[in-house]
Amino acid sequence: MANLKNLSERIKSVTSIQQVTKAMKMVAAAKVKKAQEKMEISRPYSLNTQELICRILPQVSSSDISLVEKREVQNIGLIVITSDRGFAGSFNSSVIRLAEKEISRLGKDNVKLFCLGKKSSEYFSKRNFNVQEKFFDFWRDMSFQTASEISESFINAFESNEVDEVHVIYNRFKTLSSQELVMEKVLPVDFTLNYNIKNYNYDYEPGQKQIVSMLIPKHIKVQMWQQLLESYSSEEAARMIAMDNATENAKEIIKDLKLEFNKARQAAITTEMLEIVGGAEALVD
């Protein structure tokens, strides 16, 4: 009977966990939808800003704009975007593994980290990596202002020559069932592949240099906002898939436990019947 009681308690426990994982899946699905809507809203603005910069930039000397100027690379700024919470499968671990691989390749002393999310902040801080800035506890109330503050931190590091290049590692949202782990160059800004060679006869006020100098920092902030939205959507999609898998696994475990419970109960009933028959025969003898 003790075995039956233990099995019954395990079935109740796994059933409770199944209800929790199912609820978490539904919450994650709702958050993914909202994040996708924000992504779609921000994309046209980002593309139009980039197109305008591509029109003007070839007509301006890159040496006049600090965020475009290429340097001899000695120190690298690495932005690592993870989440504050777990229960999202390999979402965080894949980003951290790629970051560690890049740090190993470039040299630990040559990399300054900008950690976005509690998981990356805690991981690299505890292991004595060179963490320049840490940002977390902002995902729930994330806004463009947050992206601007984060961008200012690595823009200032670049302009003060603390780093010569800045790269970002994050999960790009593709579909609900898949995310793409990417590493992109942020600074210096390079639109070489996007230059439009057509001759535009436009007059720019207050001037081409002034417009580009104003638009490039704004473009970087918009790109960071887009990357944060991509990462957040990927996080919730990964959590939704992980919780769906956990729910299905719990279902299988409950099925196996119920089968084991029924077998144990049948064995107990058979044992009791044999004891009754044995006792009856003893009385007859």
ABEGO torsion letter per residue (X at the ends): XAAAAAAAAAAAAAAAAAAAAAAAAAAAAAAAAAAAAAAAAAAAAAAAAAAAAAAAAAABBAAABAAABBBBBABBBBBBBBBABBGAEAAAAAAAAAAAAAAAAAEAAABBBBBBEAAAAAAAAAAGBBBABBBBGAAAABBAAAAAAAAAAAAAAAAAGABABBBBBBBBBABAABBBBBBBBAOBBBAAAABBABBBBBBBOAEAAAAAAAAAAAAAAAAAAAAAAAAAAAAAAAAAAAAAAAAAAAAAAAAAAAAAAAAAAAAAAAAAAAAAAAAAAAAAX
